[in-house]
Amino acid sequence: MRDVRPLLRYGRNRLPEVRNSRMVAETQNSSLSRAKTNKEDEFYTQIEDVERELKHYRKHFKGKVVYLNCDDPRVSAFFHFFSYNFEKFGLKKLIATCYKNQKRDLFSTHDSERAIFLEYEGDKDGDRIPGDDEIEVKYLNGDGDFRSAEAIELLKQADIVVTNPPFSLFREYVAQLIEYNKKFIILANQNAVTYQEIFPLLMGEKMWLGASSGDMSFRVPDHYTPRETRFWIDDAGQKWRSFGNMCWFTNLDYRKRHEDLILYKTYSSEEYPSYDNYDAIDVGRIADIPKDYDGIMGVTPGFLTKHNPDQFEIVGITQSWFDCRIKTYPQQTQINSNGATSLVSKLNDGPSIKVNVPPKGKTYYKVGANLYVKAYARILIRNKKVEG
Ligand SMILES: C[S@@+](CC[C@H](N)C(=O)[O-])C[C@H]1O[C@@H](n2cnc3c(N)ncnc32)[C@H](O)[C@@H]1O
């Protein structure tokens, strides 16, 4: 039997996280070559982030089979968390599958076509520690791809799937969970909320964002190419990468999700301009959502981290694929902040606001005699509890 103790004993003191030392300069300055060199999918979650989120869902786990389908159990913080909290959460079974790699190094290099899976059914010898004699390690026939037939068989056994899946396959990953009607708590980048395959699930309340979000740091493999920002090497030589916009996606409810956002501003047409091409007003900051406005409001995607379905309804998004524009522009002249002009069609890609004078130091657009500025992608919402 494979020895899983080294993982299980990295214990509560975990891996080094000292963020000082060698901030490393970018060696290959083209982001294109960086994207090619770095395996965008190899980001390893810290146990603190798992704990911070999972504590909100404890009641959902009693008697449940949990499946971690993108996790090398020998190194996964998710496996560590659930095996050590197995009894506390009242789990029935924990299953983990590992993609390709069979070696016990920290980061998979995907050099083996055969993967393992692991099952744990709780502490048997009473020491409250998941020992290697209690964890059954088995070989998969294939590579452990979450889409493979044998991984899907394990998925069918599962009640709740929890992991940080490969970023590059996020759309497909979510589609599979929905297809198999699974409960899930998964970590991803907030950019995903505007995806055509993801946003409708959020709008339709088939899933929502979890309790914690924002800055998170991940261990990355040795072969990760250094970059100028959000990258460092700790004193132990471990490479790290952080992202400022991480969030969890889930379809399990939690209490915090039903807390009202306290609103204090009142609507005025001067402070909240209407879009020219959407039937909504622009609200640039979540804290500025007016408490007394009963029409549709455009808010930044970050709103979804605060969304309480009892307080607001999500009605759309200003992405062209959603197609709720009330107006389409002919070709526009773009005038950059340096005065350079070009003919574009960009104004049709998002919400626009008509202005009377050219904005200082900002790009704007001209259609005939009319001037416009463009806002970033907005989620369209309506307040269900309008005050006053
Ligand atoms: C973002 S990393 C997260 C790893 C681990 N879940 C964690 O949170 O530390 C995504 C993991 O998915 C694995 N992976 C990539 N493609 C996969 C696939 N098709 N099926 C299953 N796992 C995959 C990668 O090797 C990588 O370990």
The ligand as an SDF file (V2000), in Angstrom:
LIG
                    3D

 27 29  0  0  0  0  0  0  0  0999 V2000
   -5.6830   24.7060  -10.0240 C   0  0  0  0  0  0  0  0  0  0  0  0
   -4.9050   23.1330   -9.7490 S   0  0  0  0  0  0  0  0  0  0  0  0
   -5.5150   22.7620   -8.1550 C   0  0  0  0  0  0  0  0  0  0  0  0
   -4.9780   21.5100   -7.5700 C   0  0  0  0  0  0  0  0  0  0  0  0
   -5.6660   21.1090   -6.2700 C   0  0  0  0  0  0  0  0  0  0  0  0
   -7.0710   20.8640   -6.5210 N   0  0  0  0  0  0  0  0  0  0  0  0
   -5.5030   22.2040   -5.2600 C   0  0  0  0  0  0  0  0  0  0  0  0
   -6.4630   22.9270   -5.0260 O   0  0  0  0  0  0  0  0  0  0  0  0
   -4.4290   22.3440   -4.6930 O   0  0  0  0  0  0  0  0  0  0  0  0
   -5.8370   22.1040  -10.8450 C   0  0  0  0  0  0  0  0  0  0  0  0
   -5.4260   20.6710  -10.8430 C   0  0  0  0  0  0  0  0  0  0  0  0
   -6.1950   19.9570  -11.7940 O   0  0  0  0  0  0  0  0  0  0  0  0
   -5.3520   19.0410  -12.4740 C   0  0  0  0  0  0  0  0  0  0  0  0
   -5.9410   18.7790  -13.7940 N   0  0  0  0  0  0  0  0  0  0  0  0
   -5.6500   19.3670  -14.9670 C   0  0  0  0  0  0  0  0  0  0  0  0
   -6.4040   18.8490  -15.9470 N   0  0  0  0  0  0  0  0  0  0  0  0
   -7.2050   17.9180  -15.3590 C   0  0  0  0  0  0  0  0  0  0  0  0
   -8.1870   17.0340  -15.8550 C   0  0  0  0  0  0  0  0  0  0  0  0
   -8.5200   17.0400  -17.1390 N   0  0  0  0  0  0  0  0  0  0  0  0
   -8.8130   16.2220  -14.9680 N   0  0  0  0  0  0  0  0  0  0  0  0
   -8.5030   16.2340  -13.6560 C   0  0  0  0  0  0  0  0  0  0  0  0
   -7.5540   17.0530  -13.1350 N   0  0  0  0  0  0  0  0  0  0  0  0
   -6.9190   17.8850  -13.9720 C   0  0  0  0  0  0  0  0  0  0  0  0
   -4.0270   19.7520  -12.5460 C   0  0  0  0  0  0  0  0  0  0  0  0
   -3.0050   18.8190  -12.6950 O   0  0  0  0  0  0  0  0  0  0  0  0
   -3.9870   20.4620  -11.2120 C   0  0  0  0  0  0  0  0  0  0  0  0
   -3.3930   19.6490  -10.2560 O   0  0  0  0  0  0  0  0  0  0  0  0
  1  2  1  0
  2  3  1  0
  2 10  1  0
  3  4  1  0
  4  5  1  0
  5  6  1  0
  5  7  1  0
  7  8  2  0
  7  9  1  0
 10 11  1  0
 11 12  1  0
 11 26  1  0
 12 13  1  0
 13 14  1  0
 13 24  1  0
 14 15  1  0
 14 23  1  0
 15 16  2  0
 16 17  1  0
 17 18  1  0
 17 23  2  0
 18 19  1  0
 18 20  2  0
 20 21  1  0
 21 22  2  0
 22 23  1  0
 24 25  1  0
 24 26  1  0
 26 27  1  0
M  CHG  2   2   1   9  -1
M  END
$$$$
